[in-house]
Amino acid sequence: MRIGYTIGPGRGDTDLLMAALAADIEAAGFKACGTVQINTECGGDGPCDMDVRVLPDGPVIRISQSLGPNARGCRLDPGALETAIAACEQRLDEADVLIVNKFGKQEALGRGFRGLIAEALGREIPVLVGLNGLNREAFDDFTGGAAEEIAADRAILKDWAMAVLGETERAG
């Protein structure tokens, strides 16, 4: 079982790193399955719109919902997230690696990408997950502490992915 995670230092950094890594993996001739997040600033003090691109080639799905200017709380659209997960499930058979842009609140609560992560690991498909400190304890519980932390650096992430993919290729 190979599962790694990374935590970017600033808002949106992990999203950018995961998108770059997905491009690096594809350029090296491997097939990534999963999602990378694309944030679009909406201007003013409001939160950004959140979309995910299903790897390797789309679609792009809006996972945030507009709750109005005075709304508080989570803007995630769980139905849209489930649509993205279903699209990823259809592509898992062809994948060399699963990339999950974020082990977030849904995963911490036992939903979201959790089942797909477990399925990939059960099939010996390596997994790389973006993580934030808020969900670290739930992630550690989910992985039993078996996940490897990888520095939030594109070159280091790529080196990890290429090493893991090389091991998988030799074993297969």
C-alpha positions, 0 to 999 in steps of 0.5 A: 500500500502506497499512500502519500500526502502533502500540505501546502503552506498557503491558501490554494498552494496544494491545489496548484501543486497537485495540478502541476504534479498531474501534468508531470505524471502525464508527461512521463507517460503515466495515467492519473485518475482523480481530481485537481482543484481550480479556484477562481477568484470572484472579486471583493472579499467573497470566497472563490468559486471551486471547480475540480477537473476530473483526471486526465481530461475532464470534465470540469465540475463546479463543486462550490455553490453560491449561498448568498452574500451573508451566508456562513458555513461550507459552500461545498455542493455534495452532489457535485462532489459525488458526480466527480467521484463517480467520474473518477470511479469509471476511470480507475481501471486505467489508472496508474495513480490516484490523485485526490486534491483534498482529504476534506470535511466530507472524507473526514466524515466518512464520505467523499473520496474515502471509498475510492481511495480505499478501492485504489489502495486495495488494487495496489494503485498508489494514491496521493492526497492533498491535506490540510491541518483541520482534517489531519487527525481523521486522515491519520485514523483512516490510513492507520498512520501508514501515509507518507508525508511528502514536502509541498515542493513540485520536484519532491512530489514528482520524485516521489510519484516517479519512484512509486510508479516505477515500483508499481511498474516493476511489480506489475 
